[in-house]
Amino acid sequence: MKKHSLLVAVLALLLITGLSSCSNYGKKVKIEGTKGEVYYKGGATETEAKKVGDFLKGTGFLAKDKVASIQVVKEGSEYTVRFVYNKEFYEKTEGLEKLFYGMRL
């Protein structure tokens, strides 16, 4: 549980309000009860995007008091989930990538 809380806290610090790495984010779905939004494209569906958002809401990553943007892309049978983050903070925080790799949706 402690690891889970740390993950939520660290991910919250990394968020910014837009997806800066691409210009075609896909279609957007708002996650009810939060300020979170999940974009989906490729073969990903709205239902799948909502499931990702609901999962993240259940972990506390998405909440009513913080803005968050996530993108779900499906290519073939593989999914990619992208999080918006602050690159400077990420680069100077050693071991942070392990928290992202450990997240299983």
C-alpha positions in Angstrom: 0.0 0.0 0.0 2.9 2.4 0.8 4.4 1.8 -2.7 1.0 2.5 -4.2 0.7 5.8 -2.4 4.2 6.8 -3.4 3.4 6.0 -7.0 0.3 8.2 -6.9 2.2 11.1 -5.3 5.1 11.0 -7.7 2.9 10.7 -10.8 0.8 13.6 -9.6 4.0 15.7 -9.4 4.8 14.8 -13.0 1.6 15.9 -14.6 1.2 18.9 -16.8 -2.0 19.8 -18.7 -1.3 18.8 -22.3 0.2 16.1 -24.3 3.3 17.8 -25.6 4.9 15.0 -27.7 2.3 14.8 -30.4 -0.4 16.9 -32.1 -3.1 14.3 -32.8 -4.1 13.1 -29.4 -7.1 11.1 -30.6 -10.6 11.2 -29.2 -11.1 12.3 -25.7 -13.2 10.9 -22.8 -13.5 12.6 -19.5 -13.3 10.5 -16.4 -16.4 11.1 -14.2 -15.7 12.6 -10.8 -12.1 13.7 -11.8 -10.3 16.4 -13.7 -8.8 13.6 -15.7 -9.1 13.0 -19.4 -8.0 10.0 -21.5 -7.3 10.3 -25.2 -7.6 7.2 -27.3 -6.5 6.4 -30.8 -5.4 3.7 -33.2 -7.4 0.6 -32.4 -8.2 1.6 -28.8 -11.9 2.1 -28.1 -13.7 4.6 -25.8 -14.6 1.7 -23.5 -10.9 0.8 -23.1 -10.0 4.4 -22.5 -12.7 4.6 -19.8 -11.4 1.4 -18.2 -7.9 2.9 -18.0 -9.3 6.1 -16.5 -11.4 4.2 -14.0 -8.4 2.1 -13.0 -6.3 5.2 -12.5 -9.2 6.8 -10.6 -9.3 3.8 -8.3 -5.6 4.2 -7.5 -6.0 7.9 -6.7 -4.0 9.0 -9.7 -7.0 10.7 -11.2 -8.9 12.8 -8.7 -11.4 15.7 -8.6 -8.7 18.2 -7.5 -5.9 17.6 -10.1 -5.7 17.9 -13.8 -4.3 14.9 -15.7 -4.0 13.8 -19.3 -3.4 10.2 -20.5 -3.3 8.7 -23.9 -4.1 5.1 -24.8 -3.0 3.8 -28.2 -3.6 0.3 -29.6 -1.4 -1.0 -32.4 -2.2 -4.5 -33.4 -2.6 -6.4 -30.1 -0.4 -4.1 -28.1 -1.4 -1.1 -26.0 0.6 1.9 -25.1 -0.4 4.2 -22.2 1.3 7.6 -22.2 1.3 9.9 -19.2 1.9 13.6 -19.4 4.8 14.6 -17.2 7.4 17.3 -16.3 10.6 16.2 -18.1 12.9 18.2 -15.9 11.5 16.6 -12.7 11.6 13.1 -14.3 15.2 13.4 -15.4 16.5 14.6 -12.0 14.6 12.0 -9.9 16.6 8.8 -9.9 14.6 5.6 -10.1 11.4 7.2 -11.1 11.0 5.1 -14.3 10.7 2.0 -12.2 7.4 3.2 -10.8 6.1 3.6 -14.3 7.3 0.2 -15.4 5.7 -1.4 -12.3 2.3 -0.1 -13.1 0.1 -2.8 -14.6 -3.3 -1.9 -16.0 
